[in-house]
Amino acid sequence: MAVKVSSLNARRALEALGKNIKTARLKRRISVKGFAERVGVSESTITRLEKGDDGVSIGTLAMACLVLGEIERCRIRRYRAAP
């Protein structure tokens, strides 16, 4: 069962991420239908992703980034702890 995001900051981050994905898709002139087919999900899932729905799987997010050519931006950098 998915956990609902209760943090306002986390919800805002998801919404911003969704908007960025939508902007990237539109800049590439990819329709929702075409994007959904390439990601391997339904059109409604893409719509939910682009709205920042916290119930969309991380796998869907990763595939969306891959399709957009932005998978490297999804990686979290490792930081060394201060001595």
GIBELBEL-V957639 format. One line per field, one symbol per residue. phi: phi as a letter, one per 30 degrees, with the letter a starting at -180 (. if undefined). A space follows every 10 residues. Layout:
phi->???
This chain:
phi->.dcddcdddd dddddddddd ddedddddhc dedddedddj bddddddded ciddcddddd edddddddic dddddcddcd ddd
